[in-house]
Amino acid sequence: MLQIHATTISAIVKHGRKPHMREVIIDTNDREASCLSEGKFASVFAQCPDAMIIASLADGHIMDANAAFVERTGLALDEVIGKTPTELDLWAVPGIGPKVLQQLQTGNIHNLEIPFRRKNGETFSGLMSAQPFDQSSTPAVLVIVRDMGVSVF
């Protein structure tokens, strides 16, 4: 089914003063599909058991994080928004943050095992995948980290 938004405007033509109808029709299917897609992504992002963040591709500042990220790191959401993983001391290996960001400037990361640090100082091994994408015309990166010490059974 095609759903449209139609607006009708009445206008009088100067010659002969005959009323004419003019219609503007806007196809809203793409907009509704986009909203549905964004809603599905938001649901997956929120419910995923793996730690996930969305960060700026330019400088690594975190724009959003899911509940699993908060749980795994021990950091509150308001502590991470606007900060980089380096500022949050998440990298257990010094100097790895800039290398990760540099790799993302040229492509993606798939299943890279990296040691991470929680807020309490404890370290854990994480399997990281990251994919650049455009977030409202802003280059961003979706980062997913699976805590290798968490049993699924």
N, C-alpha and C positions, 0 to 999 in steps of 0.2 A: 504494500500500500504506500502511495506517495503522500506525504504530509507536506502541506505548504502553508505559508503565512501570506495572506493577501490583504492589501490595503487598497481601497477604492477612493479615488479623489474625483469630485465633480468639478468641471471647469466650463466656463463659457468662452466659446471661440469668438474673436472680435468680428469676423465676417459672418453676418447673418444672425448672430446671437443664438445659435443652436446649441443646446446643452450637449456636451460630449462627456463620456465616461472614460477615465484613464485608470488603468489598473497596474499596480506594481506587485509582482509575485516573487516571493523569495523562497527558494527550496531550503527547508530547514533540516533535511535528512543528514547532511554532513555534520551540522552543528550538534544534532541530537546524538549521532553516532560517536562524535568526539566526546560529548559529555558522558555517554555510557561507558566508553573506553576509559576515560579518566576515573570514573567511579569504580570500575573493576580494578584498575591499577591501585587506587587508594585502598581498596579492600585487601588486596593481596599484600601490599606494602605493610599495612597495619597488622595483618594476621600471620605473616611469614615467621616461622620459628627461627630462621637465621637472622643475624644482625644485619640491618640494612641502613645505609645512609644515602642521601642525595647531596652532592657537594658541587661547588663551583669548579669547573674544569680549569679555569684560569689560575686560581690561587688555592684551591682545596678547602675553602671555608664551607662548613657544613650548613646546608639549608634545611634539612629535615632528617629525622632518624626515627626508626620504628621502636616499638616496645621491646623487641628482642635485643636491640642494640643497648637500650637503657639497662635491661636486665643483665646482659653479658658484661658490660663495662662498669656497671655500678654508678654511672653518671646520669644525672637528671637531664631531661630534654632541654630545659632552659640553660643548663651548663654547657651544652654542646653547640647550640645554634649560634652561628657566626664565628665559631672557632675552627681551627684546623686540627687534624689528628695530632700534629706535632705539638701544637699549643696545649692539647689535652694530655700529652705524654702517653699516647696510645701505642706508639711504636716501641717495642722492647729492644730493637736494634737501632742504635743511634745512626742517623743519616739516611735511613731507608725511605723516609717520607718524600723527600725531593726526587729520589729515583723512581718511586711509584708514580708520582705526578708527571714526571718526564715521560715515562712509558705510556701513560694515558694520553699525553699530547699527540702521540703518533699511532695509537691503536687501543686495544683492550687488553685486559688481563684475565686469564682463565686458570683457575685452580692453582694459584701461587700460595705455597705454604709459608706463612710469616708468623713470627712470634709477636704477640700483642700484650699490652699491659692494661690491667684493670685499674680502677681508681684506687683500690686498696694496695696496689703495688704488685699483686700476684700476676704472674704471666701465664699465658695460654697460647697454644698453637692454633692458628686459624687458617682455614683454606679460603683465600680471597679471590673473588672474581669481580671485575669492574668493566662497565660498558658506558662509553660516552654517549650522550644524546642531547637534544635541545629541549630545555625546560622554558617554555614561553619565550622562544627566540634567544635564550641565554645558554651558552654551552655549559653543560653539566655532566656529571658522571653518577651512575648508580653503582654503588659498591655493596657487595654481599659478602659477609664473612660467616663461615660455618665454624663453630667452636669444635675442634677435633676431640676435645675431652668430654663432650656431651654425648651420652649414649641415647640412641633412638629407640632402644628396646628396654 
